[in-house]
Amino acid sequence: MSLRRSLHVLTQGDTNFMGQQWPSILNSIQGATRPGRPYHPTNHMLPAFFGAEAEARNSLEHFLRLELTQVFGRRTRDERGFVPHDDEMIQKSEAEILREGTLRDTVLVTYVAPYSEQKRHISYRVAEDTTVKTLKEDVCTYWGLNEVEFVLKLANNSKAHDSLKVMEAFRAHEESHLMLVYKTPKNISIMSSEHGDILPRSGRKRLKTLTPGAISAGGPSPGPRGADVPLRRSEANKSLAEEMLLLPGLFKFMTQRDRNAKKHLERLKLRRLCAYLTMALLTAFTIGLIRPPGVGYECVTGISEAFTGGVHSGPFDAIGSPEEIYSWLEDTVSAQVFTEDSMLREYNYLVGYLQVLTQRVAEPSSSTCYGPEGLNFSSLPCVHSSFHYDTAETSQPQIQQYFEDKVGKDGRSMSKPWEHQPGVTSGAGSASGAFDANDGAGQSLEYQLQYVPLSTVRNAFLEDLRFLRSVGWLSSSQTRALHVSFVAYNANYLTWIWSRYSFDLSAFGTVHPLQHVVPFRPHLAEYGLDGELVVSDWARSCLLLFIFFEVYRDARHAQKDQGDAWKRWKHFRGLQVLMDLSLTVIFLVSLGYRISYYTSEPSVSYAVSHVYNFRDAGQVAESYGVQVCLEAVLLALCLYRFVYFLRVSRHVFLIWRSVARSAYRLARISLVLLLLWLGFVVLSLSVGSRFHNCNRTLGFTMSCSLLMMSGDVRVAQLEPGESFRVVSVLLLFCFGKLVLANVWLAMLMQEYHTARVEAGSSSAYKWREYDWVRWILFWPFDRLYLKLRPSITPVKPFEG
């Protein structure tokens, strides 16, 4: 078959297919394939027609394309690369294209057979104007069902109205899924409430319907114009929705829906979880270095039992008179401090001086008495109830006469016991007393603890006590406090121990013993701790910089998510950012304390400074304890933030959200609860301050009330005959246990169930490879991994 015949067959003999140009094209092709024709640039593309069929077809198509391009020219294309055809292409606007992209044109219908667990599924392509009724009729026709007996429901078990369009029946986050279920059979019996509503309102028939009890009670209440109103539907016959509306919050709780609460997972990353965990571990390591576990307890307990255990005299807590204080000084203090083979000296090195400080007020006089006008107090001398600069005693002639020749002899210091020394001069730190805060002011007796022989110092100490007892040195009229202070060093634990035993004497003659025993170290770099502490502080500083960088990224993410620059600054006022800021401030304060200890005088110089005069170590010891407390608070904040980032677990998220929301609800009524608690505190103070030590001051009363609210009834110290106090304690216990605890528990339970419903099913928290990559890796490694494995990137959820 010739080439001309082949083309004629392919075009079915239609020479008008391309107008008048088609014959010329056929002549050109025939000439191109004519034998003996000289070489043409296209001849190498047209092998012999009798060759392979595929090569002939390709060559023919290429030649036709070239010829048609020369005849008709190149075709114009639009910006998408398509050849426009006005009679075939439909041009749509950008808005219409975007709108069609959000429409749901596919819906899944599941048929649930009645009284069976069998399910059948079918998917439908629906138009924009397809209604639920039309879809239900088609589905019932497909399965051979009666559409009157069935209804379409959404996934939340709510009925889809027949007139509703299918595309508008679903929310943005819901699946296009409908359930074809059997209707609930209608009730064919009449309820008693419905029968009562149709009864006659008056007349003889009305009287027949009344019960004997209603007739004896006078019948129903009269209606308008004197007519009897029939009995209406009782409260017990109300619907469930009506019953739920009666209780506040119940209807909202029972009708809540799954909100797919997973947005918090976007910024919960493994790197921040590890940062806070590392910060917590380093803080715990620092606490262990500053105050090793068990060391403080052993040191404090050893010294405390030696002075308060009642080995040489009565128990320390049982001291209640000045005579018992003298006995404790003569027996216990002299035996432990000024004896070579005592238990205290066997395991500790006593440094510097022992100080016995007294705080005495001026002599009683009638000028200090205050009372109603018209009363004469000239015959009634009054004493000062508190010690301060204006009431302090400044001259003691008898004591001056006795100690004037003994200063600096037999282990005594060069200080003058008869002179009043302010707290700044003596260097004593303030300590809390039974009623007031005691500073270091007063008259002091000081004895060397390393004097040789030590028996000489003991004899001098006992001699001085006998003289002071003879002149009434300790008396309820003038003495307000007595403090015994010294410093010891334990080489086994490399720890210094500051001890201060105080006796507060009131104007009524009562004695309140107190003890302060605090372990400390004057310098940190000399105990092998400098390297570890420096590394820990530098590491925590770097972690804080990383945390603040992540906080800034969270702010940028909030701005990007909300589309408002104000959201970035609003993010910095959030609770979690405030926690990070508090964590930073506490760390810097603790670091400042530690730097002051690094730059302080060495331990050897500190010990030598105690040799020349008495040096109270109360302020140094208390500052050392403050540093440990700050580190403990820092550890608590780190653990708080660590648990916050553990919300990637659904269980932790539910517990966290329940506690946070219930705490917020409780905080809204905290002012009322606080006022009630303060009322109970004032009541306990007014009722029990006359009898019990727990209610002697406002601070003690507040502490005891908190203990009683928590269930510790031992602090109540109830006795027979105190009816008012028994009532106050009972009311406080009921307020703490029955009111506050139950209110908190009810809020917690409600918020837990609310959070559980909002979070959805646990299957939404089952992570795949993409979720693990985004949680573990950080920028830019996460993007690099996703480029290497693009198949794990999930499809963007449908938002139509």
C-alpha positions in Angstrom: 0.0 0.0 0.0 1.4 3.4 -1.0 1.8 6.2 1.5 -1.0 8.2 -0.2 -3.4 5.3 0.2 -2.4 4.9 3.9 -3.1 8.5 4.7 -6.4 8.2 2.8 -7.4 5.2 4.9 -6.4 6.9 8.2 -8.4 10.0 7.4 -11.3 7.8 6.0 -11.1 9.6 2.7 -12.0 13.0 4.2 -9.9 15.3 2.1 -11.7 18.3 3.6 -10.5 17.4 7.1 -8.1 20.3 7.0 -9.5 22.4 4.3 -7.9 23.1 1.1 -4.3 22.5 2.5 -4.7 18.8 2.9 -3.9 17.8 -0.8 -0.8 19.8 -0.8 0.4 18.1 2.4 -0.3 14.7 0.9 1.7 15.6 -2.2 4.6 16.8 -0.1 4.6 13.5 1.8 4.4 11.5 -1.4 7.3 13.4 -2.8 9.3 13.0 0.3 9.0 9.2 0.0 9.5 9.0 -3.8 12.5 6.8 -4.9 15.5 8.7 -6.1 14.7 11.9 -4.3 17.8 13.7 -3.2 18.6 14.1 0.5 16.3 16.3 2.6 16.8 17.3 6.2 13.8 15.3 7.1 14.7 12.2 5.1 16.8 10.8 8.0 13.6 10.8 10.1 11.6 8.9 7.5 13.1 5.5 7.0 11.7 3.2 4.4 7.9 2.9 4.7 8.2 -0.8 4.5 10.4 -0.8 7.7 9.1 -1.3 11.2 5.6 -0.1 11.8 6.4 1.9 15.0 9.2 3.8 13.4 7.0 4.6 10.4 4.3 5.9 12.6 6.7 8.1 14.7 8.3 9.5 11.5 4.9 10.2 10.0 3.7 12.1 13.1 6.8 14.2 13.3 6.6 15.1 9.6 2.9 16.0 9.9 3.7 18.2 13.0 6.3 20.1 11.0 4.1 20.6 8.0 1.1 21.7 10.0 3.2 24.2 12.0 4.4 25.8 8.7 0.8 25.9 7.4 -1.2 27.0 10.5 1.6 28.5 12.7 2.2 27.7 16.4 -0.8 27.4 18.7 -1.1 29.9 21.6 -1.3 28.6 25.1 -2.5 30.1 28.4 -0.4 30.6 31.6 -1.2 27.0 32.6 0.1 25.5 29.4 -3.2 24.6 27.8 -4.4 25.4 24.3 -7.6 27.6 24.8 -10.8 26.5 23.0 -13.7 28.9 23.5 -16.2 26.3 22.6 -14.8 23.5 24.8 -13.0 25.1 27.9 -14.9 26.7 30.9 -13.1 29.6 32.6 -13.6 29.9 36.3 -12.6 32.6 38.7 -10.1 32.2 41.5 -12.9 32.7 44.1 -15.0 30.0 42.6 -12.0 27.6 42.4 -11.2 28.2 46.1 -14.9 27.7 47.0 -15.1 24.4 45.2 -11.9 23.3 46.9 -13.6 23.5 50.3 -16.8 21.7 49.3 -17.4 18.2 50.4 -18.6 16.2 47.4 -18.2 12.7 48.9 -20.0 11.3 51.9 -19.8 7.9 53.6 -23.1 6.3 54.7 -23.0 3.3 57.1 -26.1 1.2 57.6 -26.6 -0.3 61.0 -28.9 -3.2 60.9 -31.5 -3.2 63.7 -30.9 -5.5 66.6 -27.6 -6.6 65.1 -23.9 -5.5 65.0 -23.7 -5.9 61.2 -22.7 -2.7 59.3 -22.6 -1.9 55.7 -20.9 1.0 54.0 -21.4 2.9 50.8 -20.0 6.2 49.5 -21.9 8.8 47.5 -20.8 11.7 45.3 -23.2 14.5 46.1 -24.0 17.7 44.4 -24.0 21.1 46.0 -27.8 21.2 46.3 -28.3 17.6 47.4 -30.4 17.4 50.6 -30.3 14.8 53.4 -33.8 13.6 52.4 -32.7 12.9 48.8 -29.6 11.1 50.1 -31.7 9.0 52.5 -34.2 8.0 49.8 -31.3 6.9 47.5 -29.7 4.9 50.3 -32.9 3.2 51.3 -33.6 2.4 47.7 -30.2 0.9 47.2 -30.6 -1.4 50.3 -34.3 -2.0 49.7 -35.4 -0.3 52.9 -38.4 1.9 53.7 -37.2 5.5 54.1 -40.0 6.3 56.6 -38.6 3.8 59.1 -35.0 5.1 59.0 -33.2 8.3 59.7 -29.7 9.6 59.0 -27.6 10.6 62.0 -24.2 12.3 62.4 -21.3 10.7 64.1 -22.3 12.4 67.4 -25.6 10.7 67.3 -27.5 13.8 66.4 -30.2 13.6 63.7 -29.6 15.3 60.3 -32.7 17.3 59.2 -34.2 16.3 55.9 -34.2 19.8 54.5 -30.5 20.3 55.3 -28.0 20.2 52.5 -25.5 17.4 52.8 -22.5 19.7 52.3 -23.6 21.9 55.2 -24.4 19.1 57.7 -20.8 18.7 58.9 -18.4 20.9 60.8 -15.0 21.8 59.7 -13.2 19.2 61.8 -15.8 16.4 61.3 -15.7 13.6 58.9 -18.3 13.3 56.1 -19.9 10.3 57.7 -23.6 9.5 58.2 -25.3 6.6 60.0 -28.5 5.1 58.7 -30.3 3.8 61.8 -33.7 2.5 62.6 -36.1 5.0 64.1 -37.1 4.5 67.8 -40.6 2.9 67.8 -43.3 5.5 68.7 -45.2 5.1 72.0 -48.6 3.8 71.5 -49.8 4.1 75.1 -51.0 7.3 76.8 -49.0 8.4 79.9 -50.8 9.4 83.1 -49.6 12.9 82.8 -51.0 13.2 79.3 -54.3 11.7 80.4 -54.5 14.3 83.2 -54.0 17.1 80.8 -57.1 16.2 78.8 -59.5 15.8 81.8 -62.3 18.3 82.2 -61.6 21.4 84.3 -65.0 21.7 86.0 -68.3 20.0 86.5 -69.4 16.6 87.8 -66.9 14.7 85.6 -64.1 16.7 87.1 -65.1 15.7 90.7 -65.1 12.0 89.6 -61.5 12.3 88.6 -60.2 13.7 91.9 -58.8 11.4 94.4 -60.2 11.4 98.0 -56.9 12.9 99.3 -57.3 15.9 96.9 -60.9 16.4 97.8 -60.1 16.4 101.6 -57.3 18.9 101.0 -59.7 21.3 99.3 -59.0 20.2 95.7 -56.7 21.8 93.3 -56.0 25.5 93.4 -58.7 27.7 91.6 -57.8 29.0 88.2 -58.8 32.2 86.5 -62.5 33.2 87.0 -62.9 30.7 89.8 -62.4 27.6 87.6 -60.5 24.7 89.0 -57.1 24.0 87.4 -56.5 20.3 86.7 -53.4 18.6 88.0 -50.4 19.3 85.8 -47.4 17.1 85.0 -45.4 16.4 88.1 -41.8 17.2 88.5 -40.9 13.5 88.3 -42.4 13.2 84.8 -40.3 15.9 83.2 -37.9 15.0 80.4 -34.3 14.4 80.9 -33.3 17.7 79.3 -35.7 19.6 81.6 -34.3 17.8 84.6 -30.7 18.7 83.6 -31.6 22.4 83.1 -32.5 22.6 86.8 -29.0 21.9 87.9 -26.4 24.6 87.0 -23.8 23.3 84.6 -25.2 19.8 84.2 -26.9 20.4 80.8 -23.7 22.0 79.4 -21.6 19.1 80.8 -23.8 16.4 79.4 -24.1 18.0 75.9 -20.4 18.8 75.4 -18.6 17.4 72.3 -15.2 16.3 71.4 -13.0 19.3 70.7 -9.9 17.3 69.6 -7.7 19.1 72.1 -4.3 18.4 70.5 -3.1 21.9 69.7 -0.9 22.0 72.8 1.3 19.3 71.2 2.7 21.7 68.6 5.2 23.3 71.0 5.9 20.4 73.4 9.3 19.3 72.2 11.7 16.7 73.5 14.6 19.2 73.6 12.7 21.4 76.2 11.8 18.4 78.2 15.4 17.3 78.4 16.5 20.9 79.2 14.2 21.1 82.3 15.1 17.6 83.3 18.8 18.4 83.1 18.2 21.6 84.9 16.5 19.7 87.7 19.2 17.1 87.9 22.0 19.7 88.1 20.1 21.6 90.8 19.7 18.4 92.8 23.4 17.8 92.3 24.2 21.3 93.6 22.0 20.8 96.7 23.8 17.5 97.4 27.2 19.3 97.1 26.2 22.3 99.3 24.4 20.2 101.9 25.1 16.5 101.6 22.3 14.2 102.5 22.4 13.2 106.1 25.3 15.4 107.1 23.2 18.2 108.4 21.0 15.9 110.3 23.9 14.1 112.0 25.6 17.3 113.0 22.5 19.0 114.3 21.2 16.0 116.1 24.6 15.3 117.8 25.0 18.7 119.3 21.3 19.2 120.0 21.1 15.9 122.0 24.2 16.8 124.0 22.6 20.0 125.3 18.9 19.2 125.3 18.7 15.5 125.9 18.7 15.8 129.7 22.0 13.9 130.3 23.4 16.2 132.9 20.3 18.1 133.9 16.6 18.1 133.2 15.2 18.2 129.7 15.7 21.4 127.8 12.1 21.9 126.8 11.0 21.5 130.4 13.0 24.5 131.7 10.5 27.0 133.1 12.2 29.1 135.8 15.5 31.1 136.2 16.7 28.5 138.7 16.4 25.8 136.2 18.4 28.0 133.7 21.2 28.3 136.3 21.2 24.5 136.7 21.4 23.9 133.0 24.3 26.4 132.7 26.2 24.9 135.6 25.6 21.2 134.8 25.1 20.8 131.0 27.1 23.7 129.5 30.1 23.4 131.8 30.2 19.6 131.3 30.0 19.6 127.5 32.0 22.8 126.7 34.6 23.0 129.4 35.5 19.3 129.9 38.2 17.7 127.8 36.6 14.2 127.5 33.0 15.4 126.8 31.1 13.9 123.9 31.0 17.4 122.3 34.8 17.8 122.3 35.5 14.3 121.4 33.9 14.6 117.9 34.1 18.4 117.3 36.6 21.2 117.5 35.2 24.2 119.4 36.3 27.5 117.8 36.7 30.9 119.5 34.6 31.9 122.5 31.4 30.8 124.3 29.1 33.8 124.7 26.5 34.1 127.4 24.4 37.2 126.3 21.7 38.7 128.5 19.1 41.3 127.5 18.0 43.2 130.5 15.6 46.1 130.7 15.7 49.1 133.1 14.6 48.7 136.8 10.8 48.7 137.5 9.3 52.1 138.2 5.9 53.8 138.4 6.7 56.0 135.4 6.3 52.9 133.1 2.8 52.2 134.3 -0.2 53.1 132.1 -3.8 52.9 132.9 -7.1 54.9 133.2 -6.9 58.5 134.3 -7.5 59.2 138.0 -5.7 56.1 139.3 -2.5 56.4 141.3 0.4 54.1 140.3 3.0 55.7 142.5 3.0 52.7 144.8 3.0 50.1 142.0 6.2 49.8 140.0 5.8 48.4 136.5 8.4 46.7 134.3 9.1 46.9 130.6 7.6 43.9 128.8 10.0 44.0 125.8 13.6 44.7 125.2 14.9 47.4 122.8 17.3 50.3 122.7 15.1 52.7 124.8 14.3 50.2 127.5 17.8 48.5 127.8 19.6 48.6 131.1 22.9 50.6 130.7 24.6 50.4 134.1 25.3 47.5 136.5 27.5 48.7 139.4 27.7 45.3 141.2 28.7 43.4 138.1 31.2 46.1 137.1 32.8 45.9 140.6 33.1 42.1 140.4 34.4 41.8 136.8 36.6 44.9 136.7 39.6 42.9 138.0 38.8 39.7 136.2 38.5 40.8 132.5 41.0 38.9 130.4 42.0 36.5 133.1 41.4 32.7 133.4 40.0 32.4 129.9 37.7 35.4 130.1 37.7 37.7 127.1 38.5 41.4 127.1 34.8 42.4 126.8 33.2 44.3 129.7 30.1 42.4 130.9 28.6 45.4 132.6 28.5 47.6 129.4 25.6 47.5 127.0 26.8 46.5 123.5 24.6 47.1 120.4 24.1 44.2 118.0 26.4 45.7 115.4 29.3 45.8 117.8 28.9 42.3 119.1 28.3 40.9 115.6 25.5 38.6 116.7 22.8 37.8 114.2 19.1 38.2 115.0 17.1 35.1 115.9 13.3 34.6 116.3 12.1 34.3 119.8 8.9 33.3 121.5 7.4 36.8 121.2 9.9 39.1 119.5 12.9 38.9 117.2 16.1 39.0 119.4 19.1 40.9 118.1 22.7 40.7 119.4 22.4 43.7 121.8 23.0 43.3 125.5 25.7 42.4 128.1 27.8 39.4 127.3 30.1 37.0 129.1 32.7 35.4 126.8 35.0 32.5 127.6 37.8 31.0 125.5 37.1 27.5 124.2 40.8 26.6 123.5 42.3 27.9 126.8 44.9 25.7 128.5 44.2 24.3 131.0 40.5 24.0 130.2 39.7 23.3 133.9 40.7 26.9 134.7 38.1 28.3 132.3 35.5 26.0 133.8 36.2 27.1 137.4 36.0 30.7 136.3 32.7 30.0 134.5 31.1 28.4 137.6 32.4 31.1 139.9 30.9 33.8 137.7 27.6 32.0 137.7 27.5 31.7 141.5 28.1 35.4 141.8 25.5 36.3 139.1 22.9 34.1 140.9 23.6 35.9 144.2 22.9 39.3 142.6 19.7 38.2 140.8 21.2 38.4 137.3 18.3 36.4 135.9 15.0 37.8 137.0 11.5 38.1 135.5 11.4 41.8 136.4 14.5 42.9 134.3 15.8 39.9 132.2 14.0 39.4 128.9 16.3 36.9 127.1 19.4 34.8 127.7 21.4 33.5 124.7 24.3 30.9 124.8 26.2 30.8 121.5 29.3 29.0 120.2 30.7 27.6 117.0 32.0 24.1 116.4 33.8 22.4 113.5 33.3 18.7 112.6 36.3 17.4 110.7 34.5 14.1 109.8 31.8 15.9 107.8 33.8 19.0 106.9 31.0 21.1 108.4 30.8 24.1 110.8 27.9 24.2 113.2 26.5 27.3 114.8 24.6 26.8 118.0 22.4 29.2 119.9 20.3 28.3 122.9 17.8 31.0 123.9 15.5 31.5 126.9 12.8 34.1 126.6 11.5 35.4 129.9 8.2 37.3 130.0 7.2 40.0 132.4 5.0 37.3 134.2 8.0 35.1 134.9 7.4 32.4 132.3 10.3 30.9 130.5 10.3 29.7 126.8 13.4 27.7 125.7 14.4 27.8 122.1 17.3 26.3 120.1 18.9 27.2 116.8 21.5 24.7 115.4 22.5 25.4 111.8 25.3 23.7 109.8 27.2 25.8 107.3 30.5 26.4 105.5 32.2 29.8 105.4 33.9 29.1 102.1 33.0 26.6 99.4 36.2 26.4 97.4 38.3 24.7 100.1 36.2 21.5 100.4 36.7 20.0 97.0 33.4 21.5 95.7 34.7 24.4 93.5 35.1 22.4 90.3 31.7 20.6 90.4 29.8 23.8 91.5 31.4 25.9 88.7 30.6 23.3 86.1 27.0 23.0 87.4 26.5 26.8 87.4 27.9 27.2 83.9 25.7 24.4 82.5 22.6 25.8 84.1 23.4 29.3 82.8 23.6 27.8 79.3 20.3 26.0 79.8 18.6 29.2 80.9 19.7 30.9 77.7 18.3 28.0 75.7 15.1 28.2 77.6 14.6 31.9 76.9 15.4 31.3 73.2 12.6 28.7 73.2 10.3 31.2 74.9 11.0 33.7 72.2 10.2 31.1 69.5 6.9 30.3 71.3 6.1 34.0 71.1 6.8 34.0 67.4 4.7 30.9 66.9 1.8 32.5 68.8 2.1 35.6 66.6 2.2 33.4 63.4 -0.7 31.3 64.6 -3.0 34.2 65.6 -1.8 36.7 62.9 -1.4 39.5 65.4 1.8 41.1 66.7 0.1 41.8 70.0 -0.1 38.1 70.6 3.7 37.9 70.9 3.8 40.4 73.8 0.7 38.9 75.4 2.5 35.5 75.4 5.2 37.0 77.7 2.6 37.6 80.3 1.5 34.0 80.5 1.9 31.8 83.6 4.5 29.6 82.1 6.7 32.5 81.0 6.4 33.9 84.5 7.6 30.6 85.8 10.6 30.7 83.5 11.3 34.3 84.6 11.0 33.3 88.3 13.3 30.4 87.7 15.9 32.7 86.2 15.7 35.3 89.0 16.0 32.6 91.7 19.0 31.1 90.0 20.7 34.5 89.7 20.0 35.3 93.4 21.4 31.9 94.5 24.4 32.4 92.2 25.0 35.7 93.9 25.0 34.0 97.3 27.4 31.4 96.0 29.8 34.0 94.5 29.8 35.8 97.9 30.9 32.6 99.5 33.6 32.1 96.8 35.0 35.6 97.5 34.7 35.4 101.3 37.7 34.8 103.6 39.2 31.3 103.7 38.2 28.9 106.4 41.6 29.2 108.1 41.3 33.0 108.3 37.8 32.6 109.5 38.9 30.3 112.3 41.8 32.6 113.3 39.4 35.5 113.5 37.5 33.7 116.3 40.7 33.6 118.4 41.0 37.3 119.1 37.4 38.1 120.0 33.9 36.6 119.9 32.4 36.4 116.4 28.8 35.3 116.1 28.2 33.0 113.1 24.5 33.4 112.9 24.3 35.6 109.9 26.8 33.4 107.9 24.9 30.2 108.8 21.5 31.7 108.0 22.7 33.0 104.6 24.1 29.5 103.9 20.7 28.1 104.7 18.9 30.6 102.5 21.1 29.5 99.6 20.0 25.9 100.1 16.4 27.0 100.3 16.7 28.9 97.0 18.1 25.9 95.3 15.2 23.8 96.6 12.7 26.3 95.2 14.6 26.3 91.9 14.4 22.5 91.9 10.6 22.7 92.4 10.2 25.1 89.5 12.2 22.9 87.2 10.1 19.9 88.1 7.0 21.9 87.5 8.1 22.9 84.0 9.2 19.3 83.4 5.8 17.9 84.2 4.2 20.7 82.1 6.1 19.3 79.0 5.1 15.8 79.9 1.6 16.7 78.6 2.5 14.9 75.4 1.1 11.9 77.2 -2.7 12.0 77.2 -2.9 10.8 80.8 -0.6 13.6 82.1 -2.5 16.1 79.9 -5.9 15.1 81.5 -4.5 15.3 85.0 -2.7 18.6 84.4 -5.7 20.3 82.7 -8.1 19.0 85.5 -5.9 20.4 88.3 -5.2 23.7 86.5 -8.9 24.4 85.7 -10.1 23.3 89.2 -7.4 25.5 90.8 -8.5 28.4 88.6 -12.1 27.9 89.7 -11.1 27.7 93.3 -9.0 30.9 93.0 -12.1 32.7 91.9 -13.7 32.1 95.3 -10.4 32.2 97.2 -11.1 35.7 98.6 -14.2 34.4 100.3 -12.4 31.3 101.6 -9.5 33.5 102.8 -11.8 35.8 104.7 -13.6 32.8 106.3 -10.2 31.3 107.4 -9.1 34.7 108.9 -12.3 34.7 110.8 -11.5 31.3 112.3 -8.0 32.5 113.1 -9.3 35.5 115.0 -11.8 33.4 116.7 -9.2 30.9 117.8 -6.9 33.7 118.9 -9.6 35.4 121.0 -10.8 32.1 122.6 -7.6 30.1 123.1 -4.9 32.8 123.6 -5.4 32.7 127.4 -4.6 29.0 127.8 -2.5 27.5 125.0 0.9 28.2 123.6 -0.4 27.5 120.1 -2.6 30.6 120.2 -0.3 33.1 122.0 0.4 35.1 118.8 -1.2 35.7 115.5 1.5 33.9 113.6 1.3 30.8 115.8 -2.5 30.8 115.6 -2.4 30.9 111.8 0.2 28.0 111.7 -1.9 25.9 114.1 -5.1 26.6 112.2 -3.5 25.3 109.0 -2.3 22.2 110.8 -5.8 21.6 112.2 -7.4 22.0 108.8 -5.0 19.4 107.4 -6.2 16.9 110.1 -3.5 17.3 112.8 -5.6 17.4 115.9 -2.6 17.2 118.3 -2.0 20.9 118.1 -5.6 21.6 119.4 -4.7 20.5 122.9 -8.3 20.3 124.0 -9.1 20.1 127.7 -12.3 19.6 129.6 -14.2 22.8 130.4 -13.2 24.8 127.3 -16.5 24.7 125.5 -15.9 27.8 123.3 -12.6 26.5 122.1 -14.0 23.0 121.4 -16.6 24.7 119.2 -14.0 26.8 117.4 -11.8 23.8 116.7 -14.8 21.8 115.5 -15.9 24.6 113.2 -12.4 25.0 111.8 -12.1 21.2 111.2 -15.4 21.1 109.4 -14.4 24.1 107.3 -11.2 22.5 106.2 -12.3 18.9 105.7 -16.0 19.1 104.8 -16.2 22.4 103.0 -12.8 23.2 101.4 -11.8 19.7 100.6 -15.1 18.7 99.2 -15.4 21.8 97.1 -12.0 21.2 95.6 -12.8 17.5 95.0 -16.1 18.3 93.3 -14.4 20.9 91.0 -11.5 18.4 90.3 -13.9 15.6 89.3 -16.0 17.8 87.0 -13.0 19.3 85.3 -11.5 15.8 84.8 -14.5 14.5 83.0 -14.7 17.7 80.9 -11.1 17.4 79.9 -11.5 13.7 79.1 -14.4 14.4 76.7 -12.6 17.4 75.1 -9.4 15.4 74.5 -11.3 12.8 72.4 -10.3 9.2 72.1 -6.9 7.9 72.9 -6.3 6.8 69.3 -5.7 10.4 68.3 -2.6 10.3 70.5 -1.0 7.3 68.9 2.0 8.8 67.2 3.5 7.8 63.8 6.9 8.3 62.4 6.1 11.9 61.4 5.0 12.9 64.9 8.1 11.3 66.5 10.4 13.2 64.0 8.8 16.5 64.8 9.0 15.9 68.6 12.5 14.5 68.7 14.4 16.5 66.1 14.9 20.2 66.0 15.4 22.7 63.2 17.0 22.1 60.6 17.3 18.4 61.2 13.6 17.7 61.2 13.2 19.4 57.8 16.2 17.5 56.4 14.7 14.2 57.6 11.3 15.0 56.1 13.0 15.8 52.7 14.7 12.5 52.8 11.5 10.7 53.7 8.6 12.8 52.2 6.2 9.9 52.2 5.7 10.1 56.0 4.3 13.6 55.9 0.6 13.3 56.6 -2.0 14.7 54.3 -3.4 18.0 55.5 -6.7 17.4 57.1 -9.8 18.5 55.3 -11.0 21.9 56.5 -14.2 22.2 54.5 
